[in-house]
Amino acid sequence: MQDFVARYGLLAVFLGTAVEGDLPLVLGGVCAHLGLLSPLGTVIAGALGGFAGDATWFAVGRRSAEALRRSAVYRRVGPVVERLAARLGPKQILVARPVYGTRVASMLFWGTQRLPPARFATFDLPAATLWAVLLVSLGYFSSYSVEGLLGRVRHVEEWVAGAAVAAIVVGIALRAVRRRFAAAPR
C-alpha cells in the first residue's frame, strides 16, 4: 500500500482535488506527515488539481451560458453568487472555496459572465494555492489525531465483530429453541 501511495499519491491528490476538492487535500496532508508524500509536492499537486477543476467548470460556463442561466440549480445558487459578485467583482473567486456550496457555481457564473481566462486565472490560482496550503497543513498537523482515531476504530471494529458473532450465536440458539417448542407434543 505504501508503494502505491508513494507512486500514485500525488496524481491521486491532483485528480481527487480536481473532482472533489477538499478531502484529497486533507488526506494528502496526512500521507505527507506519514512520510508517504512530499508536503510541498502535495500542496503543488492539490493547487494545480483545484485550479484544473475550477478551470473546467469555468470553461463549461463560457460554452453553455444560456442553458446554465435557465437551469434550476443556477436559479437556486446563482443569487448567492451574484450577490457576492456584485459586492466583490471577480475577487469573489477568492472566497468561493470557504463559502460551502459556491465553488462550482462561482466558476460557472464567471464563465457565463465571459470573464477573460487570464483574469480568471489571476484570481483562481492564488485561491487554489492558499486553499491547498491550508487543507494539506490541516491534514499534516492533525495526522496524530487521525492515527489515534484509527486506533479507536480498530478497537471498535473488534467489539462490533464480537457483538456480531454473539448475535449470530444467540440467533441460532433462539431458532433451535423455537423449533424444539414447535416440535414438542401439546
C-alpha positions as CSV (number, residue, x, y, z in Angstrom):
1,M,0.0,0.0,0.0
2,Q,2.8,2.4,0.9
3,D,4.4,1.8,-2.5
4,F,1.1,2.5,-4.2
5,V,0.6,5.8,-2.3
6,A,4.2,6.8,-2.9
7,R,4.0,6.1,-6.6
8,Y,0.5,7.4,-7.4
9,G,-0.3,9.6,-4.4
10,L,0.4,13.0,-6.0
11,L,-1.6,12.0,-9.1
12,A,-4.4,10.9,-6.8
13,V,-4.2,14.2,-4.9
14,F,-4.3,16.1,-8.2
15,L,-7.3,14.2,-9.7
16,G,-9.1,14.0,-6.4
17,T,-8.8,17.7,-5.8
18,A,-9.9,18.5,-9.4
19,V,-13.0,16.4,-9.0
20,E,-13.9,16.6,-5.3
21,G,-12.0,19.4,-3.8
22,D,-11.2,19.3,-0.1
23,L,-10.9,15.8,1.2
24,P,-8.0,14.7,-1.0
25,L,-6.0,17.7,0.3
26,V,-6.5,16.7,3.9
27,L,-5.7,13.1,3.2
28,G,-2.7,14.2,1.2
29,G,-1.5,16.1,4.2
30,V,-1.9,13.0,6.4
31,C,0.1,11.0,3.9
32,A,2.8,13.7,3.8
33,H,3.0,13.6,7.6
34,L,3.4,9.8,7.5
35,G,6.3,10.3,5.0
36,L,4.5,8.8,2.1
37,L,4.3,12.0,0.1
38,S,6.3,15.2,-0.1
39,P,4.5,18.0,1.7
40,L,5.5,20.6,-1.0
41,G,4.6,18.2,-3.8
42,T,1.2,17.5,-2.1
43,V,0.5,21.3,-2.0
44,I,1.5,21.8,-5.6
45,A,-0.5,18.8,-6.9
46,G,-3.5,19.9,-4.8
47,A,-3.3,23.5,-6.0
48,L,-2.9,22.5,-9.7
49,G,-5.7,20.0,-9.3
50,G,-8.0,22.6,-7.7
51,F,-7.2,25.1,-10.5
52,A,-7.7,22.4,-13.2
53,G,-11.2,21.5,-11.8
54,D,-12.2,25.2,-11.5
55,A,-10.9,26.0,-15.0
56,T,-13.0,23.1,-16.3
57,W,-16.2,24.5,-14.7
58,F,-15.3,28.0,-15.9
59,A,-14.9,26.7,-19.5
60,V,-18.3,24.9,-19.2
61,G,-19.8,28.2,-18.1
62,R,-18.3,30.0,-21.0
63,R,-19.6,27.4,-23.5
64,S,-23.1,26.9,-22.0
65,A,-24.0,30.3,-20.6
66,E,-27.6,30.5,-21.7
67,A,-28.5,26.9,-20.8
68,L,-26.9,27.3,-17.4
69,R,-28.8,30.5,-16.6
70,R,-32.1,28.7,-17.3
71,S,-31.2,25.7,-15.1
72,A,-32.9,25.0,-11.7
73,V,-29.5,24.7,-10.0
74,Y,-28.4,28.1,-11.2
75,R,-31.7,29.7,-10.2
76,R,-31.2,28.3,-6.7
77,V,-27.4,29.0,-6.1
78,G,-27.0,31.8,-8.7
79,P,-28.5,34.6,-6.5
80,V,-26.0,33.9,-3.7
81,V,-23.1,34.0,-6.2
82,E,-24.5,37.1,-7.9
83,R,-24.8,39.0,-4.6
84,L,-21.2,38.2,-3.7
85,A,-20.1,39.0,-7.2
86,A,-21.9,42.4,-7.1
87,R,-20.1,43.2,-3.9
88,L,-16.6,41.9,-4.7
89,G,-16.5,41.6,-8.5
90,P,-14.1,38.9,-9.7
91,K,-12.4,38.9,-6.3
92,Q,-15.4,36.8,-5.3
93,I,-13.4,33.9,-6.8
94,L,-11.1,34.2,-3.8
95,V,-13.8,33.4,-1.4
96,A,-15.6,30.7,-3.4
97,R,-13.8,27.9,-1.6
98,P,-14.5,28.6,2.0
99,V,-18.2,29.5,1.3
100,Y,-19.6,26.0,1.2
101,G,-21.5,25.1,-1.9
102,T,-20.5,28.1,-4.0
103,R,-17.2,27.0,-5.6
104,V,-18.6,25.2,-8.7
105,A,-21.4,27.7,-9.0
106,S,-18.9,30.6,-8.9
107,M,-16.7,29.1,-11.6
108,L,-19.8,28.5,-13.8
109,F,-21.0,32.0,-13.1
110,W,-17.7,33.7,-14.1
111,G,-17.7,31.6,-17.2
112,T,-21.2,32.8,-18.1
113,Q,-20.1,36.4,-17.5
114,R,-17.3,35.9,-20.1
115,L,-14.6,36.9,-17.6
116,P,-11.3,36.7,-19.6
117,P,-9.5,33.5,-18.9
118,A,-6.2,35.2,-17.9
119,R,-8.2,37.4,-15.3
120,F,-9.9,34.2,-14.0
121,A,-6.5,32.6,-13.5
122,T,-5.2,35.7,-11.8
123,F,-7.8,35.1,-9.0
124,D,-8.3,31.4,-9.0
125,L,-4.7,30.1,-9.0
126,P,-3.7,32.0,-5.8
127,A,-7.0,31.0,-4.2
128,A,-6.4,27.3,-5.1
129,T,-2.9,27.5,-3.8
130,L,-3.9,29.1,-0.5
131,W,-6.7,26.5,0.0
132,A,-4.2,23.7,-0.8
133,V,-1.7,25.0,1.8
134,L,-4.5,25.3,4.4
135,L,-6.0,21.9,3.9
136,V,-2.8,20.0,3.4
137,S,-1.5,21.6,6.6
138,L,-4.7,20.6,8.4
139,G,-4.2,17.0,7.4
140,Y,-0.4,17.2,8.1
141,F,-0.8,18.6,11.6
142,S,-3.9,16.6,12.6
143,S,-2.5,13.3,11.5
144,Y,-1.7,12.3,15.1
145,S,-5.4,12.7,15.8
146,V,-6.2,10.6,12.7
147,E,-3.7,7.9,13.9
148,G,-5.4,7.9,17.3
149,L,-8.9,7.8,15.7
150,L,-7.8,4.8,13.5
151,G,-6.6,3.0,16.7
152,R,-10.0,3.6,18.3
153,V,-11.8,2.5,15.1
154,R,-9.8,-0.8,15.2
155,H,-10.8,-1.2,18.8
156,V,-14.5,-0.6,18.0
157,E,-14.3,-2.9,15.0
158,E,-13.2,-5.7,17.4
159,W,-16.2,-5.0,19.6
160,V,-18.6,-4.9,16.6
161,A,-17.2,-8.2,15.3
162,G,-17.6,-9.7,18.7
163,A,-21.1,-8.4,19.0
164,A,-21.9,-9.8,15.5
165,V,-20.6,-13.2,16.4
166,A,-22.6,-13.1,19.7
167,A,-25.8,-12.0,17.8
168,I,-25.4,-14.9,15.4
169,V,-24.9,-17.4,18.2
170,V,-28.0,-16.1,20.0
171,G,-30.0,-16.1,16.8
172,I,-29.1,-19.8,16.1
173,A,-29.9,-20.7,19.7
174,L,-33.3,-19.0,19.6
175,R,-34.1,-20.7,16.3
176,A,-33.2,-24.1,17.8
177,V,-35.3,-23.4,20.9
178,R,-38.3,-22.3,18.7
179,R,-38.0,-25.4,16.6
180,R,-37.9,-27.6,19.8
181,F,-41.0,-25.9,21.2
182,A,-42.8,-26.1,17.8
183,A,-42.0,-29.9,17.6
184,A,-42.9,-30.7,21.2
185,P,-46.2,-32.6,21.7
186,R,-49.1,-30.5,23.2
